[in-house]
Amino acid sequence: MRKLAAENGVDLGSVKGTGVGGRIRKQDVIAAAEAAKAAAPAPAAAAPAAARKAPALEASPLRGQTVKMPRIRKVIGDNMVKALHEQAQLSSVVEVDVTRLMRLRAKAKDSFAAREGVKLSPMPFFVKAAAQALKAHPVINAKINESENTITYFDSENVGIAVDSEKGLMTPVIKGAGDLNIAGIAKATAELAGKVRGNKITPDELSGATFTISNTGSRGALFDTIIVPPGQVAILGIGATVKRPAVIETEEGTVIGVRDMTYLTLSYDHRLVDGADAARYLTAVKAILEAGEFEVELGL
């Protein structure tokens, strides 16, 4: 009996026997051990490896004020309302595994910055893939001429890049983006974004887009139902790249792995672009990004 009590951490002096004359039985020792376990506090949950803290938010001085709408905000708003009123807009979404692309970028970014004089963000890869796919899907890179009842299929990929600035959303244009390599796109993007934020952008640099890309993921959004700008028939939205488990097909079979995943959203004018057209275009962009065949351009 003493051995059983020792094995279960039970003090026999505290056990009340239920046998004849108060004798302690085996069942009494086991019951005391189980009661002690039930009364013991549950172990504390392991703390997360990197506990997140809520951001320190300060109240904006705009709270409670009525101010005049800035001219640029009024122009942007009018254009968006005009586009929604005049177009039959809807959106399609695909999920893209950009793990290979992100690994290539991580491997090349230091040498790229030293060689080209500009940081290598993920954005040029998306612009490159989008512009390349436009060449094979001209219905996405087109314009409806209302008064003439005609369609213009552009022979150049002039890609507008939505840039967030203190004055509002502005869209400078990379002219001939379809003929540029990753370095050319990276330089053009950095230069135009810098001009927007430095208030040095010119009207010519803000005009002439045949297709637009909006990187809503840069602020953490998974995807967005972006609005097609006037004079275009489609806009591509890039969502945030996040790590999550995904199904992977390998030579050994189907497995689950942690992958870098993102959503691409194509909003389009259904008067010209059908759902099948949108799906074919998105599938082409997805295939280019997932293949990640950019080693030559990155010098790898």
C-alpha positions in Angstrom: 0.0 0.0 0.0 2.8 2.4 0.8 4.4 1.7 -2.6 1.2 2.5 -4.4 0.8 5.7 -2.4 4.4 6.8 -3.2 3.9 6.0 -6.9 0.9 8.3 -7.0 2.2 11.0 -4.7 -0.4 10.3 -2.0 0.2 11.0 1.7 -1.3 8.1 3.5 -1.8 10.2 6.6 -4.4 12.4 4.7 -6.3 9.4 3.3 -9.6 8.4 5.0 -9.9 4.6 4.9 -13.2 3.0 4.0 -12.3 -0.5 5.1 -13.2 -2.3 8.4 -12.1 -0.1 11.3 -11.0 2.7 9.0 -8.5 0.6 7.2 -7.0 2.2 4.0 -7.7 0.1 1.0 -6.2 0.2 -2.5 -9.3 1.9 -3.8 -8.9 4.7 -1.2 -5.3 5.5 -2.4 -6.4 5.5 -6.1 -9.4 7.8 -5.3 -7.1 10.2 -3.4 -4.7 10.3 -6.3 -7.5 11.1 -8.8 -8.9 13.8 -6.5 -5.6 15.4 -6.3 -5.2 15.4 -10.0 -8.6 17.0 -10.5 -7.8 19.7 -8.0 -4.5 20.6 -9.5 -4.4 23.8 -11.7 -4.3 23.3 -15.4 -0.9 24.0 -17.0 -0.7 27.4 -18.6 -0.9 27.6 -22.3 2.3 28.1 -24.1 2.8 31.7 -25.1 3.1 32.5 -28.8 6.6 32.7 -30.1 6.1 36.4 -31.1 3.1 38.0 -29.3 1.6 40.7 -31.4 0.7 44.1 -29.9 -2.2 46.2 -31.0 -1.0 49.3 -32.9 -0.9 52.6 -31.0 -3.7 54.6 -32.7 -4.1 58.3 -32.2 -7.3 60.2 -32.9 -7.2 62.1 -36.2 -7.6 65.9 -36.1 -10.2 65.6 -38.8 -12.7 64.1 -36.3 -15.7 66.4 -36.0 -14.7 68.7 -38.9 -16.4 69.7 -42.1 -13.9 70.6 -44.8 -13.9 71.5 -48.5 -13.4 68.4 -50.7 -9.9 68.7 -52.4 -10.1 69.1 -56.2 -8.2 65.9 -56.9 -10.6 64.0 -54.6 -13.5 65.4 -56.6 -12.0 64.5 -59.9 -11.2 61.0 -58.8 -14.7 60.5 -57.4 -16.4 61.9 -60.5 -14.3 59.5 -62.7 -15.2 56.5 -60.6 -18.9 57.3 -60.6 -18.8 57.9 -64.4 -17.1 54.5 -64.9 -19.6 52.7 -62.8 -22.5 54.3 -64.5 -21.3 53.7 -68.1 -19.8 50.2 -67.7 -21.2 46.8 -66.8 -18.6 46.0 -64.2 -17.9 42.8 -62.3 -14.9 40.9 -61.0 -13.2 37.5 -61.2 -10.6 36.2 -58.7 -7.9 33.5 -58.9 -5.4 32.3 -56.3 -1.7 32.2 -57.2 1.2 30.3 -55.6 4.1 32.8 -55.8 6.5 30.7 -53.6 9.0 30.3 -56.4 8.8 33.9 -57.4 9.4 35.1 -53.8 12.4 32.8 -53.4 13.9 34.2 -56.6 13.3 37.7 -55.4 15.0 37.0 -52.1 17.9 35.4 -53.8 18.4 38.2 -56.3 17.4 41.4 -54.5 20.8 42.4 -53.2 22.7 41.9 -56.4 19.8 43.5 -58.4 19.8 46.7 -56.2 23.6 47.0 -56.6 23.4 46.5 -60.4 20.3 48.5 -61.2 20.3 51.1 -58.5 16.7 50.3 -57.5 15.0 48.0 -55.0 13.5 44.8 -56.3 9.9 44.6 -55.0 7.4 41.9 -56.0 5.5 44.5 -58.1 7.6 44.4 -61.3 7.0 40.6 -61.6 3.2 41.2 -61.5 3.4 44.0 -64.0 5.6 41.9 -66.3 3.3 38.9 -66.1 0.2 41.1 -66.6 1.7 43.0 -69.6 2.9 39.7 -71.2 -0.5 38.1 -70.9 -2.2 41.2 -72.5 -0.3 40.6 -75.7 -2.1 37.2 -76.1 -5.5 38.5 -74.8 -6.2 41.8 -76.6 -9.8 42.0 -75.4 -8.5 42.9 -72.0 -6.3 45.7 -73.4 -8.9 47.5 -75.4 -11.3 50.5 -75.4 -14.9 50.9 -76.4 -15.5 54.0 -78.6 -19.1 54.9 -77.6 -19.9 57.6 -80.2 -18.5 55.5 -83.1 -19.8 52.1 -81.8 -16.3 50.6 -82.4 -13.6 48.8 -80.4 -10.0 49.7 -80.4 -7.5 46.9 -79.5 -4.3 48.6 -78.4 -1.0 47.6 -79.9 0.9 48.8 -76.8 0.7 47.9 -73.2 0.6 51.2 -71.3 0.1 50.1 -67.7 -1.2 52.5 -65.1 0.1 51.9 -61.6 -2.2 53.1 -58.8 -0.1 55.0 -56.2 -1.4 56.1 -52.8 -0.4 59.7 -52.0 -1.3 62.4 -49.5 -3.4 64.1 -52.2 -5.2 60.9 -53.1 -5.0 58.0 -55.4 -3.1 58.8 -58.6 -2.2 56.5 -61.5 1.0 57.3 -63.4 1.5 55.3 -66.5 4.4 53.0 -67.6 4.4 53.5 -71.3 5.2 50.4 -73.4 5.4 48.2 -70.3 5.0 45.1 -72.5 8.4 45.8 -74.1 10.3 46.3 -70.8 12.2 43.7 -68.7 12.0 43.4 -64.9 14.7 46.0 -64.4 13.0 48.5 -66.7 9.7 48.0 -65.0 11.2 48.4 -61.5 13.0 51.6 -62.5 9.9 53.1 -64.1 7.7 52.2 -61.2 10.1 53.7 -58.6 10.5 56.8 -60.7 6.8 57.5 -61.2 5.8 56.7 -57.6 8.6 59.0 -56.4 7.2 61.8 -58.6 3.7 61.3 -57.4 4.7 61.4 -53.7 7.1 64.4 -54.4 4.3 66.3 -56.2 6.4 66.4 -59.4 4.3 64.2 -61.7 3.2 65.7 -65.0 -0.2 65.4 -66.8 1.5 63.4 -69.6 2.8 60.9 -67.1 -0.7 60.4 -65.7 -2.4 59.9 -69.1 -2.5 57.2 -71.8 -3.1 54.1 -69.8 -4.6 51.2 -71.7 -4.8 48.9 -68.6 -4.3 49.5 -64.9 -2.9 47.6 -61.9 -3.7 48.3 -58.3 -1.6 46.8 -55.5 -4.2 46.8 -52.7 -2.2 44.1 -51.0 0.5 46.6 -50.1 -1.8 47.7 -47.3 -2.7 44.1 -46.3 -6.0 43.6 -48.2 -6.4 40.0 -49.4 -8.3 41.2 -52.5 -10.5 44.1 -53.6 -13.3 44.7 -56.1 -11.5 47.5 -57.9 -13.3 49.9 -60.3 -12.3 49.9 -64.0 -11.1 53.4 -64.9 -12.9 55.3 -67.8 -11.5 54.6 -71.2 -10.4 51.1 -70.3 -12.1 47.7 -70.0 -10.2 46.0 -67.2 -8.0 46.6 -64.1 -6.0 44.0 -62.2 -5.9 44.0 -58.4 -3.0 42.4 -56.5 -3.8 41.1 -53.0 -1.4 40.6 -50.0 1.0 37.7 -50.2 0.5 35.5 -47.1 1.9 32.2 -46.0 -0.6 29.4 -45.6 -0.9 25.6 -46.1 -1.7 24.5 -49.6 -2.1 21.3 -51.6 1.0 20.6 -53.7 1.3 18.0 -56.5 4.8 16.4 -56.4 6.4 13.4 -58.2 5.8 11.4 -54.9 2.1 12.4 -54.8 -0.1 15.0 -53.2 1.2 16.7 -50.1 0.5 19.7 -47.9 3.1 22.5 -47.6 3.5 26.1 -46.4 3.3 28.3 -49.5 3.3 32.0 -50.4 -0.2 32.7 -51.8 -1.9 35.7 -53.2 -5.2 36.6 -54.9 -5.5 38.3 -58.2 -8.7 40.2 -59.0 -9.7 41.3 -62.5 -12.5 43.8 -62.7 -13.8 44.2 -66.2 -16.4 45.8 -68.4 -18.8 43.0 -69.3 -20.0 44.9 -72.4 -16.8 43.8 -74.1 -15.1 41.2 -71.8 -16.9 38.0 -71.0 -16.3 35.9 -67.9 -14.5 33.3 -70.0 -12.2 36.0 -71.4 -11.4 37.2 -67.8 -10.7 33.7 -66.7 -8.4 32.9 -69.6 -6.5 36.1 -68.9 -6.2 35.5 -65.2 -5.1 31.9 -65.8 -2.4 33.1 -68.2 -1.1 35.6 -65.6 -1.2 32.9 -62.9 0.8 30.5 -65.1 3.5 33.0 -65.7 3.8 33.9 -62.1 3.8 30.3 -60.8 6.4 29.2 -63.4 8.6 32.1 -62.2 11.0 31.9 -65.1 12.8 35.1 -64.4 16.3 33.8 -63.7 17.9 35.3 -66.9 16.4 38.8 -66.2 17.6 38.6 -62.6 21.1 37.4 -63.5 20.8 34.1 -61.7 
